[in-house]
Amino acid sequence: MSLIGTMGSGVSALRTFMKGLEVIGNNIANVNTTAYKASEAKYADSFSNILQRSAPSSPGGTNSAVLGVGTGVTLAGVNTNFNQGSLASTGKVTDLGVSGNGFFHVKNSIDGTVYATRAGDFRWDDQGYLVTAQGYRVQGGTGTGLVTVGDIQLGTPPTGAQRQSVSIDKLGNIVEFYSDGTSATTNRVLLQDYNDPAALVREGNNLYTGLLAAGPVGAASGSFALDATTNGPGTNGLGYVQSGTLELSNVDLTDQFANLITTQRSFQAGSRLVTVSDTVLEDIVNLKRN
């Protein structure tokens, strides 16, 4: 414990507001990151040094109030703002934005880990799989009737025909058009919403995992496995898929710079506490000399 309490309070302010500046800096750095969700630092007072506890009133007297001195500030949490970001048109069919609630599921085919993401900057790879920039495969309804959940992959064209184009509608249906004039719905992109998105853990590259996940996104985030009959876009409170768009970062630079100023001033005030405490300590040490 410091010689005087203001020193400890000042140090706690420096430590805590430094974390706040890190959060703001990360938000500003990701202002152009696809589907990035802004974070906000929350603060709480630290425990109090109780000098006198309250006591009930006695006959003919009154009660006594508690006497305590706070010991500084602490980081209460870092909350994520999952509000919808604006959708920007790209014109690329495999760029998918979600208008409303829901996350895409993508799978690392090497170790089987499944991630949630709002970033729909996908592409068709050389094997016909719909994948992320890292090569993770988008999960959706496949097979006969599109009721099997698995990796989304382009179908095989009819004999003698060639695939001419592919479209993705707002319900996530992937329709392939062939040179013989026929078409087929071969896959369906699925979405997943969560009871508590705050339990999702950022893994970098716009990916999230569940708090206790060891593979599929975990139950701590209130999730469950994709179901082709209930996780279709536009159903059960899920949003729609907008092909040819990408969701932008929801960082508001005006708010971030305002928060940056107030947090910086708070940090400066904490450093001033340390300086004043040092001056007081110096006066105490010099008492003997006087």
Helices and strands as residue ranges (DSSP letters): H 5-29, E 39-45, E 48-52, E 67-70, E 73-80, E 87-89, E 96-99, E 104-107, E 114-117, E 123-124, E 130-131, E 137-142, G 144-146, E 148-151, E 163-168, E 173-178, E 183-189, G 197-199, E 201-204, E 207-209, G 219-221, E 240-243, E 245-247, H 253-285
